[in-house]
Amino acid sequence: MITVAGSLNIDMVTEAKRFPIPGETISGTGLRFLAGKEQIKL
């Protein structure tokens, strides 16, 4: 049996030159992972 207590939330953030229009997919540059008050930069 495996028991897990707790959770982990990570935000994946990228930068784009503009906001996409509804239904549009655009590419971003860079990628940052934000977990709580800490930041991991790739």
ZIJODA-V929669 format. One record per backbone hydrogen bond with DSSP energy under -0.5 kcal/mol. CO is the residue of the C=O (numbers start at 0). NH is the residue of the N-H. Records with the same first field share a line. If there is no record, write none. Layout:
CO=NH, NH
This chain:
10=12, 33
12=31
14=28
20=23
28=14
30=41
31=12, 33
32=34, 39
33=10
34=37
37=34
38=40
39=32
